[in-house]
Amino acid sequence: MNSIQRKPSEFHDWLVVTQYFHPETGAPQIRLRALVKELTRLGHRVTVLTGMPNYPEGVIHEGYRGKFSLNDEIDGIKIKRIWLYPAGGKKVFQRLMNYLSFTFHALFYLGLARDKQIIFIEAQPLSLALYGLLARWFLKVPYIYNTPDLQVEIAGERAWVGRSFVKLATMIETFLMEHAYSVATVTPAFIEHFVSVRGIPREQLSFLPNGVDLEQLHPLPYDAQCAEQMGVTGKKVLTYAGTHADYQGLDLILDAAKRLKDRSDIVFLMVGKGPERQRLIDRARIEGISNVLFKDSPFEERSSLMSVTYAFIAVLRNIPVAQKMRLSKIFPPLACGVPVIYAGVGESAEIILNNDCGIVVPPEDPASLADAVRRLVDAPGRRDAFSVAGRKLVEREFSWNTIVPNWLRQLKRSGVVAEGNLSVDDGGGKSTPSGVSKNGGG
């Protein structure tokens, strides 16, 4: 049996493998760009292997079409982009083809990992971790399995696929996690889930939460030009900005808006793209919900958008997995001094309540959401207090400048990555880090 014994301090050459990356929009793209920038700032050398940008529309962006692969550069970081089958929307077969086309095409570029010391796999889709597994088996390069949500559990609860497929996916993901150098995830609740339900050793898990780039996101004076472009001049603006997806339950915002049609001073702004967007637009038009506006605004202009926003709206369906989720979209508005009204449960609710930076209401309850909007709009002093508290919270705990160094220190302290504690065999048989119980625990 051959073994790898690398100290974390030697992890200076990283390969980040992700299907999604800038200039696409969406939480993973924003998060991974920030992570890569911070790793580079800390002196690490990073290369990114990713697909041709096509999310969320399912159309490859102008300038990237008709190419099998190309070399790109973002923020001074080398990017290798490769072809994939573009797909958007809810059609299961097309989305599966989208995932698998990138996974298997990426394997042709396994050689990119040869001179790296660690591979960071954004395991959405989970099949992409096959790249890390093969790199470990054949090139003796360890991989980090990063999972920002409970993707298999969500698919099962929303019945997007059949039970047999969910069971198979759970088995595959658990196997890929077990063979990872470390499993990184975004909430303590997810860590507990992977320990208790999947049997992943606690020492093999690391906490890499969502954060914000405080150089990019900060309070700005009211941007009158942005307000005019959005059509919200002189209004109290309640903004939702992010992907329009099924599991969020965005109909709740339209339901609350209908209850506030008597308030001519209040307008709801829906910014972003995603599979649910067109249906929501059609519903608003058919039902005459005129106090909801659907607009586009790139993430690079988020601080300007927040300057005209009175409060940010975040919602999540009342599904079991929501108890363990922490929404990344709540942090950009807090960084910009904008309080959050959150209709949901879980860690996002705890963060908002424990730090007095917004209001929490029950999920899927339009009357409560409408009432919270009304009360906050009529209490500007309370809104200002939330604003100050939210900015201080992000500065203290959720800046990437704090998160990434803390995460690297976790890896260094972890029993999984201690010197001499990781072994990798030749042929793909499982090898367990020394001193780590399969049952996890303490």
N, C-alpha and C positions, 0 to 999 in steps of 0.2 A: 504493500500500500504506500503510495506517494502521499505527501502531505504538503499543505500550504501553511506557513507560519509567518504571518505578516502583522506587524504592529500597526495600530491605527495611525500612528504618526508617519508611517510610510505611505499612506494612501494619498498621494499627490496627483496621480494620473487617473482621472475618472472618465468613464463612458456612461452617459445618460441615454437610455433607450426608452423612447416614448412615442406613441402614435400621434400625440397632440403637442403642438408647440406654436409659439408666436411665429407668424402674425395672425393665427387663428384667435378667435375670441373664446372666452370660457374660463372657468375657475382653474382647471388643470394647467392650461397654457400660461395663465398669469402666475400661478404658484411655482411652476417649474422654471420659468424664466427668472423669477426672483431667487430661487434656490441656486440656480447655476451662477447668477451674478454674484451672490454672496460667497459661494465656494471659490470663485475666481478671485474675489477681493481678499479672501483669506490665504491666497497663495497656491491654491490647487489648480491643476491644468485639467480642463474639461472639454470633452468632445460630445456632441449630441447627435444621435442617430434618430431620425424622425421621418414622418411621411410628408408627401406633398400636401400643403394646406388645403383643406376642403370642408372643415367643420364650421358651423353646423348645417350649412345648406346642402352638403353632399355634392358640391361642384368644385373642382380644383381651381384655385385662384389664378387670375390672370398673371402671366409671367412664369408660371410653373407647369403649364399644360404641355402635353406632348413630349415630356421628358421622362426617361427611365430612372435617372438619378442626376443629382447635381450637388455641387459644393456651395455652401452658403455661409454667411457670417452675420451674427447678431450680437451686439454688445461686445464685439471683439472676440467672440467665441466661435469655434469652428462647428459648422452644422453640416451633416450629411443627410440630404433629403432623398428619399426613394419613392418609387411609384407604389400606389395602392389603389384598390377599387374604391372609388368615392361613393359615399352613400350617406343620406340623411333621413330624417323622418322616423317612423315607427315600424317600418316593414322589417320583420325579423330576419328573413333570408338575406336581404340586401345588407343589413347591418352585420350579419355574420360573415358575409363575403368581404365586407370592408375590414373587419377585424382580422380574419384569417389571411387575407391577401397581404396585409402589412406584416403580420407575424412571420409568415413563411418567406416573404421577400427579404425581411431583415436577416434571416439565417444565412443568406448569401453573403452577408457582410459581417460574418462572425470574426473574420480576420481583424476587424477594427478593435476587437478586444484584446488582441494578442499582446500589445505593449502596455495595457492598462493594469492598474493595481486593484481596482474595484469597479464593478458595474452597478449602476443604479437603474433598476427596472421600474418604470411606472406601469404597474400591473393592471392597467385598464386598456384593452381587455386582459384578462388573466392569462390567456394563451401566450402573451408576449414574454412571460417569464420563462418559456421554453428556451429563449435566447440565452438567458442567464444560466439555465441548467446545463445547456450544451457547452457554454463557455467554461463552466466549472469542471465538467467532466473531461473535456478535451484540451482545454487551454490552462486549466488549473487557476482560473481567475474567479474569485468569489463574487457573489451578487447580493445586492440588497433588494428585497421584495417590498416595494412601496405600494400600499393600498389605502387611498384616501377615503374610502367608504366601504360599507358591507354590500358590495355589488351583487353577490350571489343571493344574499338574504333579501335584498330589495326586489330582485327579479322574481323570487319565489312569492313574496308577500303581495306583489302587484300582479302575479299570475301572467307575467310577460312570456314565460315559457312553461312547459310542462314539468310536473314533479320529478319525473325520471331524469330530465335534463338538469334540473337543479341539484339533484343528488349526485349526478356524475360530475357537475361543475364543482361542487363542494369537495368531492374526493380529489379532483385534480388540483384545485387551489391549495388544499391542505398539504398535499404532496410537495408542491412547489414551495410553499412556505417552509416546510420541514427541511428542505435542502438549501435554503437561503442562508447567507452569512448573518443577516439580520432581517427581521420583518419590521418595517417602519410604518406607523399609522398615526392618525391625527387626533385621537382622543384617548384618554384613560379608559373610557368605557369600551372602546374597540379592543384595547389591549386585554381587558378582562374577558371580553367575548372570545378572543382567540385563544386565551389560556384555558378557559372553562369549557368552551364548546368544541374548539378544534384541537385542543391538547398541545398547543405550541408552547414550549418552555418559556417561562416568563423572562428568563435571561436572554432569550433570543429576540425579544421585542424591544423596539425603541420608539420614543415619542417624538414625532416630527409634526407639530401642529401647523395649521394655516396661519399666515401672518400677512404683514403689509410692508411695502417699501416706503418708508417715511420721507425719502427724498422725492418720491413721486406723488404721494398722497398726503396732503396737508390742508389746513383751512385756508380759504381764499376769500377776498372781498366779493360781494355779490357781483356776478358777471351778467350785466344787462344784455350783452350780445347773445350769450347762451340762452338766457330766459326768452329773448325774442325768437331765437331759432326754434326753441322747443314750444313756443306758443303759450307760455305760462307767466308772462309779465304781470305783476301785481297780484299774483295768486299765492296761497299757501300750498306748496307742492309736496305731495307724498309720492316718493319715487320707489319703484321696484326696478332694480338693474341686475340682470343676470340671465342665464339660460332659462327659457320657457319650457319646462319639462313636466311630465305627468305627475311624478311623485311629490311635487311641490303643492299642487292643488291651487293654482293661480286663479281659478274661478272665484275664490274667496274674495279677492281684491275687487272684482267686478260686482260681486254681491254687496260688499260694503259700500262701494261707490254709489250703487242704486239707492241705498239708505241715506246718502248724504247729498242727494240732488238738490235739496233745499238750500244748501250752502254754496252760494255762488263764489265764495272766496276760496273754496277748496277744489283742487284738481289732482287727479292721480296720473302719474307718468310711468309708463311701462317701457323700459329700455332693454334691448337684447334680442336674441334670436333663439330658435329652438323648435322642436316638433309641435309644440302646443300653440305657438304664436298666432298662426293664421286662423286657427279655430277660435281663439280668444278675440281676435280682431273682428271676425265674422259675427260672433255673439254680441259684441258691443254694438256693432252696426245694426243688427236685427232688432235688438232690444232697446235701441236708442240711449245707450249709456254714454252720454256726451261728455261727462266729466272724467273720462279715462282717455288719455292720449297715448298712442303708440308711436314711439320715436326711436331713432338710432343715435348712438353716441359711442365712439371708440373708447376703450379703457384708458387710453392716454389722456383723455379729456375728463376723466372721472372727477378730479378735484373741481373743475369748473362746473360740472353737472351738480356736484354736491353743494356748491356755493349758492345755487338757486333752490336747493331742496330744504324744506322745513323739517321733514323727518323721513327716514328710510323705512320701507315696509319689507318684511321678510315673512314668508309663510312656509309651512310644511304640513303635509297631510298627517292625520292621526293614525299612523301605522306603527307597529311594534318597534321597528328598527329606528324610528325617529327618536326614541328614548336615548339612543347611544350617539346620535349625530351632533356635529358642531358645524354650522353653516359658515363657509369661508366668506360668503358675501356680506356678513355683518361687520367685518373688520374695516374695509375701505371707508364706509361712511363714518364710523367712529373715529378713524384717523383724520377725517376731514372735519371733525367737530359736529357731526350730524347724529342725533339720537336715533335709535332703532325701535320701531314697534314690531314685535315679533309675535306671530300667531302660531304657536307650536309648543313643543315640550323638548326635554333633553338638555344637553350641555349649553346650547345657545341661550336657552331661557335662564339657566343658572348664572351664566356670565353676565347677562344684562341685569338681572335682579340683584346679584351680589355686588355689583359695581355701580348701581344707580345711573345707568347710562341709557335708559329707555323704559318701555312698557312691554309687559308680556300678557297676552290674552290666550284663552283656550284655542286649540286648533279647530278649524272648520266651523267657526262660530262668527258669522258675518255681523251679527248685532254687537258682539263684544268688540270686534275690530273697528266698526264704525264709531262706537262710543269712545274707544281709546283715541281715535283720530280727532274726534270732536273736542274731547277734554284737553288734549295736548295743544291743539290749535288755539284754544281759548286760554291757555296758560303759558304765555311766552317766557315768563320767569322760570318756570319749571323746565321748559325746553332748554333754556340757556344753561341751567345747572347740569342737565343730562349731557349737554354738549361738552362742557369742561371735563366732566368725569370720564367720558368716553375717550377723549383725546389722551388724557393722562393714563388710562388703562392700556391703550395701545402702545404708548411710549414705554411703559413699564414692562409689558409682558409679551406683546405680539409684533414687535419689529423683527424683520428677518435678521438684522444685525445682532439680535439677542437669541433668536430661535436656533439658527444654524450652528453657532459655536456651542450652544447648550447641547444640541443633538450630537455633535461630534464628540463632546465630552462623555455623553452617555455611551457611545460606541466604545470609547477608550476604557470606560469603567466596566463595561459589560463582561460577564463571564464568558460570553460567546466569542468576543473578539480579543480576549486577553492572549498574550503571547503563548503560543504552543497549545491553544485551546480549540483550534479549528483544524479538522482534518478532512481531506477530500480524496476519495479513492479514484482508482483508474477507470473502473468500468461502469460506474453509475449505480453501484449498490449504495444504500444509505449508510452514512457514517455520522454518528452523533458526537457533538462536541464533548470533550472529556469533562466529567464533573457535572453534567447537566442531565437531570432526570427527564425522561420522556413525559412524565406527568406534570411537569412544570411546578407550580406552587410558589412558595415564598419569593 
